[in-house]
Amino acid sequence: MRHGSLINSIIGSNLEPEVGMGATILLWTDRQAGTIVGIDFNQRGVAKKVYVQRDKTVRLDGRGMTDAQEWGYDPDPDGIIEAFRRVTRGRRKGEFVMTDGGARLLVGYRDHYHDFSF
């Protein structure tokens, strides 16, 4: 499977990004919470690139190496900022993908998950 876990593949969003909105970076099986900190628009005013800063995450549940995870989120002014471009054709049209072609972005929903099986 090219896009990671089944869960990360079926998660989708059709929300238009806004600065300050939560976001989830969908990796192979992990998810990382972030905040949209910048947007580049095309001539029609549609977001063509989104900049996401990773949030500080704190594990709240104390369950150890389990799939049942609860996380707390806080903005991290020193967090890594990553760029995602909007796909303009093909079956992923409209989605945001990392500019290096890796991870996808879920706009409007903040979630964190660590897969301990890897």
Biopython code that builds the backbone (N, CA, C, O; Angstrom):
import numpy as np
from Bio.PDB.StructureBuilder import StructureBuilder

atoms = [
    (1, "MET", "N", (0.852, -1.181, 0.000)),
    (1, "MET", "CA", (0.000, 0.000, 0.000)),
    (1, "MET", "C", (0.895, 1.240, 0.000)),
    (1, "MET", "O", (1.806, 1.341, 0.822)),
    (2, "ARG", "N", (0.657, 2.148, -0.876)),
    (2, "ARG", "CA", (1.506, 3.298, -1.071)),
    (2, "ARG", "C", (1.330, 4.380, -0.012)),
    (2, "ARG", "O", (2.265, 5.145, 0.225)),
    (3, "HIS", "N", (0.200, 4.473, 0.618)),
    (3, "HIS", "CA", (-0.095, 5.620, 1.488)),
    (3, "HIS", "C", (-0.169, 5.262, 2.961)),
    (3, "HIS", "O", (-0.800, 5.990, 3.728)),
    (4, "GLY", "N", (0.446, 4.175, 3.384)),
    (4, "GLY", "CA", (0.494, 3.858, 4.794)),
    (4, "GLY", "C", (-0.650, 2.983, 5.244)),
    (4, "GLY", "O", (-1.190, 2.194, 4.468)),
    (5, "SER", "N", (-1.013, 3.126, 6.498)),
    (5, "SER", "CA", (-2.016, 2.261, 7.096)),
    (5, "SER", "C", (-3.398, 2.489, 6.480)),
    (5, "SER", "O", (-3.663, 3.530, 5.877)),
    (6, "LEU", "N", (-4.261, 1.502, 6.645)),
    (6, "LEU", "CA", (-5.626, 1.604, 6.158)),
    (6, "LEU", "C", (-6.339, 2.794, 6.791)),
    (6, "LEU", "O", (-7.030, 3.547, 6.106)),
    (7, "ILE", "N", (-6.168, 2.959, 8.097)),
    (7, "ILE", "CA", (-6.832, 4.069, 8.799)),
    (7, "ILE", "C", (-6.386, 5.404, 8.215)),
    (7, "ILE", "O", (-7.219, 6.265, 7.930)),
    (8, "ASN", "N", (-5.076, 5.583, 8.034)),
    (8, "ASN", "CA", (-4.591, 6.842, 7.488)),
    (8, "ASN", "C", (-5.015, 7.031, 6.041)),
    (8, "ASN", "O", (-5.126, 8.167, 5.579)),
    (9, "SER", "N", (-5.253, 5.943, 5.314)),
    (9, "SER", "CA", (-5.690, 6.049, 3.921)),
    (9, "SER", "C", (-7.144, 6.473, 3.799)),
    (9, "SER", "O", (-7.500, 7.195, 2.868)),
    (10, "ILE", "N", (-7.995, 6.032, 4.733)),
    (10, "ILE", "CA", (-9.416, 6.346, 4.605)),
    (10, "ILE", "C", (-9.806, 7.667, 5.258)),
    (10, "ILE", "O", (-10.890, 8.194, 5.006)),
    (11, "ILE", "N", (-8.917, 8.203, 6.103)),
    (11, "ILE", "CA", (-9.196, 9.506, 6.699)),
    (11, "ILE", "C", (-9.145, 10.550, 5.592)),
    (11, "ILE", "O", (-8.218, 10.554, 4.781)),
    (12, "GLY", "N", (-10.117, 11.417, 5.556)),
    (12, "GLY", "CA", (-10.129, 12.431, 4.508)),
    (12, "GLY", "C", (-10.764, 13.710, 5.003)),
    (12, "GLY", "O", (-11.426, 13.733, 6.041)),
    (13, "SER", "N", (-10.555, 14.766, 4.256)),
    (13, "SER", "CA", (-11.116, 16.051, 4.637)),
    (13, "SER", "C", (-11.341, 16.876, 3.383)),
    (13, "SER", "O", (-10.537, 16.836, 2.452)),
    (14, "ASN", "N", (-12.431, 17.622, 3.361)),
    (14, "ASN", "CA", (-12.651, 18.542, 2.255)),
    (14, "ASN", "C", (-12.748, 19.973, 2.757)),
    (14, "ASN", "O", (-13.289, 20.833, 2.061)),
    (15, "LEU", "N", (-12.232, 20.245, 3.961)),
    (15, "LEU", "CA", (-12.253, 21.596, 4.510)),
    (15, "LEU", "C", (-11.183, 22.459, 3.852)),
    (15, "LEU", "O", (-10.104, 21.976, 3.509)),
    (16, "GLU", "N", (-11.491, 23.721, 3.684)),
    (16, "GLU", "CA", (-10.487, 24.664, 3.197)),
    (16, "GLU", "C", (-9.656, 25.126, 4.390)),
    (16, "GLU", "O", (-10.209, 25.470, 5.434)),
    (17, "PRO", "N", (-8.342, 25.134, 4.243)),
    (17, "PRO", "CA", (-7.470, 25.497, 5.370)),
    (17, "PRO", "C", (-7.563, 26.970, 5.736)),
    (17, "PRO", "O", (-7.791, 27.825, 4.881)),
    (18, "GLU", "N", (-7.381, 27.250, 7.026)),
    (18, "GLU", "CA", (-7.302, 28.604, 7.559)),
    (18, "GLU", "C", (-6.153, 28.648, 8.549)),
    (18, "GLU", "O", (-5.906, 27.665, 9.248)),
    (19, "VAL", "N", (-5.448, 29.763, 8.623)),
    (19, "VAL", "CA", (-4.376, 29.919, 9.592)),
    (19, "VAL", "C", (-4.956, 29.758, 10.998)),
    (19, "VAL", "O", (-5.993, 30.338, 11.319)),
    (20, "GLY", "N", (-4.280, 28.969, 11.829)),
    (20, "GLY", "CA", (-4.726, 28.699, 13.194)),
    (20, "GLY", "C", (-5.524, 27.414, 13.326)),
    (20, "GLY", "O", (-5.749, 26.930, 14.435)),
    (21, "MET", "N", (-5.950, 26.864, 12.207)),
    (21, "MET", "CA", (-6.735, 25.627, 12.205)),
    (21, "MET", "C", (-5.834, 24.425, 12.542)),
    (21, "MET", "O", (-4.659, 24.398, 12.176)),
    (22, "GLY", "N", (-6.394, 23.454, 13.230)),
    (22, "GLY", "CA", (-5.669, 22.231, 13.520)),
    (22, "GLY", "C", (-5.483, 21.397, 12.264)),
    (22, "GLY", "O", (-6.245, 21.520, 11.305)),
    (23, "ALA", "N", (-4.463, 20.549, 12.280)),
    (23, "ALA", "CA", (-4.178, 19.675, 11.147)),
    (23, "ALA", "C", (-3.511, 18.413, 11.659)),
    (23, "ALA", "O", (-2.926, 18.398, 12.741)),
    (24, "THR", "N", (-3.607, 17.354, 10.868)),
    (24, "THR", "CA", (-2.965, 16.088, 11.200)),
    (24, "THR", "C", (-2.097, 15.660, 10.039)),
    (24, "THR", "O", (-2.567, 15.552, 8.907)),
    (25, "ILE", "N", (-0.827, 15.417, 10.322)),
    (25, "ILE", "CA", (0.104, 14.912, 9.323)),
    (25, "ILE", "C", (-0.013, 13.392, 9.339)),
    (25, "ILE", "O", (0.266, 12.746, 10.349)),
    (26, "LEU", "N", (-0.434, 12.828, 8.195)),
    (26, "LEU", "CA", (-0.642, 11.381, 8.082)),
    (26, "LEU", "C", (0.626, 10.743, 7.534)),
    (26, "LEU", "O", (0.945, 10.890, 6.354)),
    (27, "LEU", "N", (1.343, 10.039, 8.391)),
    (27, "LEU", "CA", (2.562, 9.365, 7.998)),
    (27, "LEU", "C", (2.221, 7.918, 7.628)),
    (27, "LEU", "O", (1.063, 7.621, 7.336)),
    (28, "TRP", "N", (3.194, 7.025, 7.636)),
    (28, "TRP", "CA", (2.912, 5.644, 7.226)),
    (28, "TRP", "C", (1.826, 5.032, 8.122)),
    (28, "TRP", "O", (0.751, 4.685, 7.631)),
    (29, "THR", "N", (2.090, 4.896, 9.411)),
    (29, "THR", "CA", (1.051, 4.443, 10.338)),
    (29, "THR", "C", (0.853, 5.424, 11.486)),
    (29, "THR", "O", (-0.134, 5.332, 12.216)),
    (30, "ASP", "N", (1.770, 6.350, 11.650)),
    (30, "ASP", "CA", (1.672, 7.357, 12.706)),
    (30, "ASP", "C", (0.901, 8.580, 12.209)),
    (30, "ASP", "O", (0.741, 8.799, 11.008)),
    (31, "ARG", "N", (0.430, 9.367, 13.178)),
    (31, "ARG", "CA", (-0.186, 10.656, 12.882)),
    (31, "ARG", "C", (0.448, 11.682, 13.822)),
    (31, "ARG", "O", (0.697, 11.390, 14.992)),
    (32, "GLN", "N", (0.708, 12.887, 13.301)),
    (32, "GLN", "CA", (1.303, 13.933, 14.110)),
    (32, "GLN", "C", (0.434, 15.183, 14.056)),
    (32, "GLN", "O", (0.037, 15.636, 12.983)),
    (33, "ALA", "N", (0.149, 15.729, 15.230)),
    (33, "ALA", "CA", (-0.710, 16.909, 15.339)),
    (33, "ALA", "C", (0.066, 18.168, 14.997)),
    (33, "ALA", "O", (1.256, 18.289, 15.292)),
    (34, "GLY", "N", (-0.641, 19.109, 14.364)),
    (34, "GLY", "CA", (-0.012, 20.370, 14.017)),
    (34, "GLY", "C", (-1.038, 21.482, 13.896)),
    (34, "GLY", "O", (-2.242, 21.266, 14.035)),
    (35, "THR", "N", (-0.531, 22.674, 13.633)),
    (35, "THR", "CA", (-1.350, 23.865, 13.455)),
    (35, "THR", "C", (-0.959, 24.544, 12.152)),
    (35, "THR", "O", (0.227, 24.699, 11.861)),
    (36, "ILE", "N", (-1.951, 24.948, 11.367)),
    (36, "ILE", "CA", (-1.674, 25.655, 10.114)),
    (36, "ILE", "C", (-1.198, 27.064, 10.460)),
    (36, "ILE", "O", (-1.904, 27.825, 11.122)),
    (37, "VAL", "N", (0.017, 27.403, 9.998)),
    (37, "VAL", "CA", (0.615, 28.703, 10.330)),
    (37, "VAL", "C", (0.788, 29.609, 9.107)),
    (37, "VAL", "O", (1.149, 30.777, 9.249)),
    (38, "GLY", "N", (0.532, 29.077, 7.915)),
    (38, "GLY", "CA", (0.651, 29.897, 6.717)),
    (38, "GLY", "C", (-0.005, 29.232, 5.525)),
    (38, "GLY", "O", (-0.111, 28.007, 5.464)),
    (39, "ILE", "N", (-0.446, 30.050, 4.575)),
    (39, "ILE", "CA", (-1.110, 29.541, 3.371)),
    (39, "ILE", "C", (-0.672, 30.403, 2.191)),
    (39, "ILE", "O", (-0.656, 31.630, 2.284)),
    (40, "ASP", "N", (-0.316, 29.752, 1.077)),
    (40, "ASP", "CA", (-0.095, 30.432, -0.197)),
    (40, "ASP", "C", (-1.320, 30.183, -1.061)),
    (40, "ASP", "O", (-1.801, 29.054, -1.152)),
    (41, "PHE", "N", (-1.826, 31.239, -1.697)),
    (41, "PHE", "CA", (-3.022, 31.134, -2.529)),
    (41, "PHE", "C", (-2.668, 31.297, -4.005)),
    (41, "PHE", "O", (-1.697, 31.968, -4.353)),
    (42, "ASN", "N", (-3.472, 30.673, -4.864)),
    (42, "ASN", "CA", (-3.312, 30.893, -6.300)),
    (42, "ASN", "C", (-4.062, 32.159, -6.698)),
    (42, "ASN", "O", (-4.606, 32.847, -5.834)),
    (43, "GLN", "N", (-4.100, 32.480, -7.996)),
    (43, "GLN", "CA", (-4.741, 33.719, -8.459)),
    (43, "GLN", "C", (-6.247, 33.741, -8.219)),
    (43, "GLN", "O", (-6.851, 34.811, -8.159)),
    (44, "ARG", "N", (-6.853, 32.565, -8.083)),
    (44, "ARG", "CA", (-8.307, 32.490, -7.830)),
    (44, "ARG", "C", (-8.640, 32.516, -6.339)),
    (44, "ARG", "O", (-9.808, 32.424, -5.961)),
    (45, "GLY", "N", (-7.614, 32.643, -5.489)),
    (45, "GLY", "CA", (-7.847, 32.700, -4.051)),
    (45, "GLY", "C", (-8.018, 31.338, -3.395)),
    (45, "GLY", "O", (-8.524, 31.251, -2.276)),
    (46, "VAL", "N", (-7.604, 30.275, -4.075)),
    (46, "VAL", "CA", (-7.687, 28.913, -3.531)),
    (46, "VAL", "C", (-6.318, 28.542, -2.963)),
    (46, "VAL", "O", (-5.289, 28.823, -3.577)),
    (47, "ALA", "N", (-6.310, 27.910, -1.789)),
    (47, "ALA", "CA", (-5.048, 27.511, -1.162)),
    (47, "ALA", "C", (-4.310, 26.524, -2.059)),
    (47, "ALA", "O", (-4.859, 25.495, -2.453)),
    (48, "LYS", "N", (-3.057, 26.848, -2.376)),
    (48, "LYS", "CA", (-2.247, 25.936, -3.185)),
    (48, "LYS", "C", (-1.130, 25.305, -2.360)),
    (48, "LYS", "O", (-0.633, 24.235, -2.712)),
    (49, "LYS", "N", (-0.726, 25.957, -1.260)),
    (49, "LYS", "CA", (0.298, 25.415, -0.377)),
    (49, "LYS", "C", (-0.056, 25.795, 1.059)),
    (49, "LYS", "O", (-0.513, 26.906, 1.326)),
    (50, "VAL", "N", (0.159, 24.865, 1.970)),
    (50, "VAL", "CA", (-0.160, 25.060, 3.381)),
    (50, "VAL", "C", (1.097, 24.770, 4.193)),
    (50, "VAL", "O", (1.821, 23.814, 3.916)),
    (51, "TYR", "N", (1.347, 25.606, 5.201)),
    (51, "TYR", "CA", (2.494, 25.417, 6.091)),
    (51, "TYR", "C", (1.968, 25.009, 7.468)),
    (51, "TYR", "O", (1.135, 25.696, 8.060)),
    (52, "VAL", "N", (2.471, 23.883, 7.961)),
    (52, "VAL", "CA", (1.990, 23.316, 9.220)),
    (52, "VAL", "C", (3.154, 23.225, 10.205)),
    (52, "VAL", "O", (4.225, 22.706, 9.888)),
    (53, "GLN", "N", (2.909, 23.749, 11.418)),
    (53, "GLN", "CA", (3.904, 23.649, 12.477)),
    (53, "GLN", "C", (3.471, 22.550, 13.437)),
    (53, "GLN", "O", (2.340, 22.543, 13.924)),
    (54, "ARG", "N", (4.381, 21.626, 13.701)),
    (54, "ARG", "CA", (4.055, 20.519, 14.614)),
    (54, "ARG", "C", (3.796, 21.034, 16.016)),
    (54, "ARG", "O", (4.501, 21.914, 16.512)),
    (55, "ASP", "N", (2.769, 20.471, 16.653)),
    (55, "ASP", "CA", (2.389, 20.854, 18.009)),
    (55, "ASP", "C", (3.204, 20.080, 19.037)),
    (55, "ASP", "O", (3.800, 19.048, 18.728)),
    (56, "LYS", "N", (3.222, 20.597, 20.269)),
    (56, "LYS", "CA", (3.738, 19.830, 21.402)),
    (56, "LYS", "C", (2.662, 18.810, 21.748)),
    (56, "LYS", "O", (1.485, 19.158, 21.840)),
    (57, "THR", "N", (3.046, 17.582, 21.935)),
    (57, "THR", "CA", (2.078, 16.547, 22.307)),
    (57, "THR", "C", (2.505, 15.895, 23.610)),
    (57, "THR", "O", (3.691, 15.663, 23.847)),
    (58, "VAL", "N", (1.521, 15.604, 24.450)),
    (58, "VAL", "CA", (1.764, 14.972, 25.737)),
    (58, "VAL", "C", (0.813, 13.799, 25.870)),
    (58, "VAL", "O", (-0.396, 13.953, 25.696)),
    (59, "ARG", "N", (1.343, 12.643, 26.173)),
    (59, "ARG", "CA", (0.521, 11.450, 26.367)),
    (59, "ARG", "C", (-0.213, 11.576, 27.694)),
    (59, "ARG", "O", (0.408, 11.804, 28.732)),
    (60, "LEU", "N", (-1.545, 11.426, 27.662)),
    (60, "LEU", "CA", (-2.373, 11.644, 28.856)),
    (60, "LEU", "C", (-2.854, 10.368, 29.516)),
    (60, "LEU", "O", (-3.187, 10.384, 30.701)),
    (61, "ASP", "N", (-2.901, 9.264, 28.788)),
    (61, "ASP", "CA", (-3.593, 8.076, 29.287)),
    (61, "ASP", "C", (-2.749, 7.169, 30.165)),
    (61, "ASP", "O", (-3.319, 6.448, 30.984)),
    (62, "GLY", "N", (-1.437, 7.159, 30.049)),
    (62, "GLY", "CA", (-0.590, 6.310, 30.880)),
    (62, "GLY", "C", (-0.732, 4.826, 30.598)),
    (62, "GLY", "O", (-0.394, 4.010, 31.456)),
    (63, "ARG", "N", (-1.220, 4.448, 29.427)),
    (63, "ARG", "CA", (-1.451, 3.035, 29.103)),
    (63, "ARG", "C", (-0.228, 2.335, 28.522)),
    (63, "ARG", "O", (-0.283, 1.130, 28.279)),
    (64, "GLY", "N", (0.848, 3.030, 28.295)),
    (64, "GLY", "CA", (2.047, 2.397, 27.755)),
    (64, "GLY", "C", (1.933, 2.112, 26.268)),
    (64, "GLY", "O", (1.323, 2.879, 25.523)),
    (65, "MET", "N", (2.526, 1.000, 25.843)),
    (65, "MET", "CA", (2.609, 0.654, 24.425)),
    (65, "MET", "C", (1.323, -0.004, 23.942)),
    (65, "MET", "O", (1.274, -1.217, 23.743)),
    (66, "THR", "N", (0.289, 0.801, 23.757)),
    (66, "THR", "CA", (-1.017, 0.303, 23.351)),
    (66, "THR", "C", (-1.572, 1.153, 22.218)),
    (66, "THR", "O", (-1.109, 2.269, 21.983)),
    (67, "ASP", "N", (-2.567, 0.618, 21.519)),
    (67, "ASP", "CA", (-3.227, 1.381, 20.461)),
    (67, "ASP", "C", (-4.226, 2.390, 21.017)),
    (67, "ASP", "O", (-4.545, 3.367, 20.340)),
    (68, "ALA", "N", (-4.722, 2.180, 22.224)),
    (68, "ALA", "CA", (-5.681, 3.098, 22.848)),
    (68, "ALA", "C", (-4.892, 4.255, 23.458)),
    (68, "ALA", "O", (-4.372, 4.142, 24.567)),
    (69, "GLN", "N", (-4.807, 5.365, 22.728)),
    (69, "GLN", "CA", (-3.971, 6.480, 23.141)),
    (69, "GLN", "C", (-4.779, 7.768, 23.235)),
    (69, "GLN", "O", (-5.632, 8.052, 22.394)),
    (70, "GLU", "N", (-4.487, 8.543, 24.284)),
    (70, "GLU", "CA", (-5.072, 9.869, 24.438)),
    (70, "GLU", "C", (-3.923, 10.871, 24.545)),
    (70, "GLU", "O", (-2.983, 10.680, 25.316)),
    (71, "TRP", "N", (-4.017, 11.930, 23.765)),
    (71, "TRP", "CA", (-2.953, 12.910, 23.715)),
    (71, "TRP", "C", (-3.500, 14.310, 23.979)),
    (71, "TRP", "O", (-4.644, 14.615, 23.644)),
    (72, "GLY", "N", (-2.666, 15.157, 24.583)),
    (72, "GLY", "CA", (-2.963, 16.574, 24.735)),
    (72, "GLY", "C", (-2.097, 17.349, 23.761)),
    (72, "GLY", "O", (-0.993, 16.916, 23.430)),
    (73, "TYR", "N", (-2.590, 18.499, 23.294)),
    (73, "TYR", "CA", (-1.904, 19.288, 22.270)),
    (73, "TYR", "C", (-1.757, 20.731, 22.708)),
    (73, "TYR", "O", (-2.668, 21.312, 23.297)),
    (74, "ASP", "N", (-0.604, 21.300, 22.414)),
    (74, "ASP", "CA", (-0.350, 22.722, 22.609)),
    (74, "ASP", "C", (0.450, 23.224, 21.420)),
    (74, "ASP", "O", (1.314, 22.505, 20.917)),
    (75, "PRO", "N", (0.185, 24.438, 20.959)),
    (75, "PRO", "CA", (1.009, 24.995, 19.889)),
    (75, "PRO", "C", (2.471, 25.040, 20.328)),
    (75, "PRO", "O", (2.759, 25.257, 21.505)),
    (76, "ASP", "N", (3.383, 24.840, 19.397)),
    (76, "ASP", "CA", (4.813, 24.862, 19.687)),
    (76, "ASP", "C", (5.473, 25.908, 18.794)),
    (76, "ASP", "O", (5.740, 25.635, 17.624)),
    (77, "PRO", "N", (5.743, 27.107, 19.328)),
    (77, "PRO", "CA", (6.345, 28.157, 18.499)),
    (77, "PRO", "C", (7.716, 27.771, 17.951)),
    (77, "PRO", "O", (8.205, 28.401, 17.013)),
    (78, "ASP", "N", (8.338, 26.748, 18.522)),
    (78, "ASP", "CA", (9.638, 26.272, 18.041)),
    (78, "ASP", "C", (9.515, 24.980, 17.236)),
    (78, "ASP", "O", (10.525, 24.390, 16.854)),
    (79, "GLY", "N", (8.292, 24.542, 16.979)),
    (79, "GLY", "CA", (8.072, 23.290, 16.265)),
    (79, "GLY", "C", (8.492, 23.362, 14.807)),
    (79, "GLY", "O", (8.559, 24.438, 14.214)),
    (80, "ILE", "N", (8.770, 22.206, 14.248)),
    (80, "ILE", "CA", (9.152, 22.093, 12.839)),
    (80, "ILE", "C", (7.990, 22.561, 11.968)),
    (80, "ILE", "O", (6.838, 22.211, 12.224)),
    (81, "ILE", "N", (8.293, 23.349, 10.943)),
    (81, "ILE", "CA", (7.284, 23.790, 9.978)),
    (81, "ILE", "C", (7.507, 23.026, 8.681)),
    (81, "ILE", "O", (8.614, 22.994, 8.144)),
    (82, "GLU", "N", (6.436, 22.412, 8.188)),
    (82, "GLU", "CA", (6.518, 21.635, 6.953)),
    (82, "GLU", "C", (5.503, 22.156, 5.944)),
    (82, "GLU", "O", (4.432, 22.635, 6.315)),
    (83, "ALA", "N", (5.850, 22.057, 4.674)),
    (83, "ALA", "CA", (5.001, 22.563, 3.601)),
    (83, "ALA", "C", (4.270, 21.417, 2.910)),
    (83, "ALA", "O", (4.835, 20.346, 2.688)),
    (84, "PHE", "N", (3.005, 21.660, 2.574)),
    (84, "PHE", "CA", (2.171, 20.696, 1.863)),
    (84, "PHE", "C", (1.560, 21.402, 0.655)),
    (84, "PHE", "O", (1.030, 22.506, 0.785)),
    (85, "ARG", "N", (1.629, 20.784, -0.498)),
    (85, "ARG", "CA", (1.061, 21.365, -1.715)),
    (85, "ARG", "C", (-0.238, 20.651, -2.058)),
    (85, "ARG", "O", (-0.409, 19.469, -1.760)),
    (86, "ARG", "N", (-1.143, 21.380, -2.684)),
    (86, "ARG", "CA", (-2.421, 20.802, -3.106)),
    (86, "ARG", "C", (-2.211, 20.038, -4.416)),
    (86, "ARG", "O", (-1.617, 20.560, -5.360)),
    (87, "VAL", "N", (-2.701, 18.810, -4.461)),
    (87, "VAL", "CA", (-2.641, 17.998, -5.669)),
    (87, "VAL", "C", (-3.687, 18.535, -6.640)),
    (87, "VAL", "O", (-4.832, 18.765, -6.250)),
    (88, "THR", "N", (-3.307, 18.736, -7.895)),
    (88, "THR", "CA", (-4.206, 19.359, -8.867)),
    (88, "THR", "C", (-4.763, 18.394, -9.900)),
    (88, "THR", "O", (-5.626, 18.777, -10.689)),
    (89, "ARG", "N", (-4.291, 17.142, -9.917)),
    (89, "ARG", "CA", (-4.851, 16.166, -10.858)),
    (89, "ARG", "C", (-4.690, 14.762, -10.308)),
    (89, "ARG", "O", (-3.940, 14.521, -9.362)),
    (90, "GLY", "N", (-5.410, 13.848, -10.924)),
    (90, "GLY", "CA", (-5.347, 12.451, -10.500)),
    (90, "GLY", "C", (-6.329, 12.138, -9.399)),
    (90, "GLY", "O", (-7.162, 12.969, -9.033)),
    (91, "ARG", "N", (-6.226, 10.932, -8.873)),
    (91, "ARG", "CA", (-7.205, 10.488, -7.870)),
    (91, "ARG", "C", (-7.042, 11.166, -6.514)),
    (91, "ARG", "O", (-7.956, 11.113, -5.691)),
    (92, "ARG", "N", (-5.917, 11.792, -6.269)),
    (92, "ARG", "CA", (-5.682, 12.530, -5.017)),
    (92, "ARG", "C", (-5.958, 14.026, -5.170)),
    (92, "ARG", "O", (-5.579, 14.815, -4.304)),
    (93, "LYS", "N", (-6.609, 14.419, -6.255)),
    (93, "LYS", "CA", (-6.870, 15.832, -6.535)),
    (93, "LYS", "C", (-7.571, 16.493, -5.345)),
    (93, "LYS", "O", (-8.545, 15.965, -4.807)),
    (94, "GLY", "N", (-7.055, 17.655, -4.952)),
    (94, "GLY", "CA", (-7.630, 18.410, -3.849)),
    (94, "GLY", "C", (-6.975, 18.137, -2.508)),
    (94, "GLY", "O", (-7.105, 18.944, -1.587)),
    (95, "GLU", "N", (-6.272, 17.015, -2.376)),
    (95, "GLU", "CA", (-5.589, 16.698, -1.126)),
    (95, "GLU", "C", (-4.289, 17.484, -1.029)),
    (95, "GLU", "O", (-3.738, 17.930, -2.035)),
    (96, "PHE", "N", (-3.808, 17.643, 0.204)),
    (96, "PHE", "CA", (-2.519, 18.274, 0.428)),
    (96, "PHE", "C", (-1.498, 17.181, 0.744)),
    (96, "PHE", "O", (-1.742, 16.316, 1.586)),
    (97, "VAL", "N", (-0.358, 17.230, 0.061)),
    (97, "VAL", "CA", (0.716, 16.266, 0.287)),
    (97, "VAL", "C", (2.001, 17.029, 0.569)),
    (97, "VAL", "O", (2.198, 18.145, 0.088)),
    (98, "MET", "N", (2.869, 16.408, 1.356)),
    (98, "MET", "CA", (4.137, 17.039, 1.684)),
    (98, "MET", "C", (4.891, 17.320, 0.387)),
    (98, "MET", "O", (4.850, 16.513, -0.542)),
    (99, "THR", "N", (5.570, 18.447, 0.321)),
    (99, "THR", "CA", (6.213, 18.854, -0.925)),
    (99, "THR", "C", (7.251, 17.852, -1.410)),
    (99, "THR", "O", (7.565, 17.832, -2.600)),
    (100, "ASP", "N", (7.795, 17.014, -0.519)),
    (100, "ASP", "CA", (8.750, 15.990, -0.960)),
    (100, "ASP", "C", (8.032, 14.721, -1.425)),
    (100, "ASP", "O", (8.680, 13.728, -1.758)),
    (101, "GLY", "N", (6.677, 14.750, -1.448)),
    (101, "GLY", "CA", (5.907, 13.616, -1.937)),
    (101, "GLY", "C", (5.560, 12.585, -0.885)),
    (101, "GLY", "O", (4.969, 11.557, -1.215)),
    (102, "GLY", "N", (5.903, 12.819, 0.362)),
    (102, "GLY", "CA", (5.683, 11.842, 1.416)),
    (102, "GLY", "C", (4.299, 11.886, 2.027)),
    (102, "GLY", "O", (3.338, 11.394, 1.437)),
    (103, "ALA", "N", (4.195, 12.465, 3.191)),
    (103, "ALA", "CA", (2.983, 12.443, 4.003)),
    (103, "ALA", "C", (1.846, 13.249, 3.384)),
    (103, "ALA", "O", (2.058, 14.132, 2.552)),
    (104, "ARG", "N", (0.626, 12.911, 3.823)),
    (104, "ARG", "CA", (-0.572, 13.672, 3.461)),
    (104, "ARG", "C", (-1.016, 14.474, 4.666)),
    (104, "ARG", "O", (-0.561, 14.242, 5.786)),
    (105, "LEU", "N", (-1.923, 15.437, 4.422)),
    (105, "LEU", "CA", (-2.391, 16.315, 5.482)),
    (105, "LEU", "C", (-3.898, 16.234, 5.605)),
    (105, "LEU", "O", (-4.620, 16.310, 4.610)),
    (106, "LEU", "N", (-4.367, 16.080, 6.829)),
    (106, "LEU", "CA", (-5.790, 16.136, 7.140)),
    (106, "LEU", "C", (-6.048, 17.527, 7.717)),
    (106, "LEU", "O", (-5.520, 17.861, 8.778)),
    (107, "VAL", "N", (-6.845, 18.332, 7.038)),
    (107, "VAL", "CA", (-7.104, 19.719, 7.420)),
    (107, "VAL", "C", (-8.318, 19.801, 8.342)),
    (107, "VAL", "O", (-9.353, 19.190, 8.073)),
    (108, "GLY", "N", (-8.183, 20.564, 9.436)),
    (108, "GLY", "CA", (-9.313, 20.836, 10.315)),
    (108, "GLY", "C", (-9.480, 19.872, 11.467)),
    (108, "GLY", "O", (-10.442, 19.981, 12.227)),
    (109, "TYR", "N", (-8.569, 18.936, 11.614)),
    (109, "TYR", "CA", (-8.679, 17.941, 12.677)),
    (109, "TYR", "C", (-7.291, 17.659, 13.207)),
    (109, "TYR", "O", (-6.392, 17.319, 12.439)),
    (110, "ARG", "N", (-7.103, 17.796, 14.512)),
    (110, "ARG", "CA", (-5.808, 17.593, 15.155)),
    (110, "ARG", "C", (-5.821, 16.231, 15.847)),
    (110, "ARG", "O", (-6.667, 15.959, 16.699)),
    (111, "ASP", "N", (-4.860, 15.379, 15.461)),
    (111, "ASP", "CA", (-4.782, 14.039, 16.056)),
    (111, "ASP", "C", (-3.324, 13.604, 16.099)),
    (111, "ASP", "O", (-2.520, 13.968, 15.240)),
    (112, "HIS", "N", (-3.007, 12.821, 17.113)),
    (112, "HIS", "CA", (-1.649, 12.268, 17.250)),
    (112, "HIS", "C", (-1.783, 10.791, 17.591)),
    (112, "HIS", "O", (-2.647, 10.400, 18.376)),
    (113, "TYR", "N", (-0.926, 9.981, 16.998)),
    (113, "TYR", "CA", (-0.932, 8.543, 17.261)),
    (113, "TYR", "C", (0.457, 8.007, 16.974)),
    (113, "TYR", "O", (1.060, 8.333, 15.951)),
    (114, "HIS", "N", (0.962, 7.179, 17.883)),
    (114, "HIS", "CA", (2.250, 6.527, 17.677)),
    (114, "HIS", "C", (2.025, 5.024, 17.591)),
    (114, "HIS", "O", (1.475, 4.419, 18.511)),
    (115, "ASP", "N", (2.450, 4.427, 16.491)),
    (115, "ASP", "CA", (2.322, 2.978, 16.271)),
    (115, "ASP", "C", (3.552, 2.299, 16.878)),
    (115, "ASP", "O", (4.655, 2.408, 16.342)),
    (116, "PHE", "N", (3.359, 1.603, 17.988)),
    (116, "PHE", "CA", (4.471, 0.966, 18.695)),
    (116, "PHE", "C", (4.926, -0.326, 18.032)),
    (116, "PHE", "O", (5.918, -0.912, 18.466)),
    (117, "SER", "N", (4.236, -0.790, 16.996)),
    (117, "SER", "CA", (4.618, -2.062, 16.361)),
    (117, "SER", "C", (5.791, -1.904, 15.397)),
    (117, "SER", "O", (6.283, -2.895, 14.858)),
    (118, "PHE", "N", (6.247, -0.661, 15.173)),
    (118, "PHE", "CA", (7.399, -0.452, 14.266)),
    (118, "PHE", "C", (8.591, 0.022, 15.022)),
    (118, "PHE", "O", (9.647, 0.249, 14.431)),
]
sb = StructureBuilder()
sb.init_structure("model")
sb.init_model(0)
sb.init_chain("A")
sb.init_seg("    ")
for serial, (resi, resn, name, xyz) in enumerate(atoms, 1):
    if name == "N":
        sb.init_residue(resn, " ", resi, " ")
    sb.init_atom(name, np.array(xyz, "f"), 0.0, 1.0, " ", f" {name:<3s}", serial, name[0])
structure = sb.get_structure()
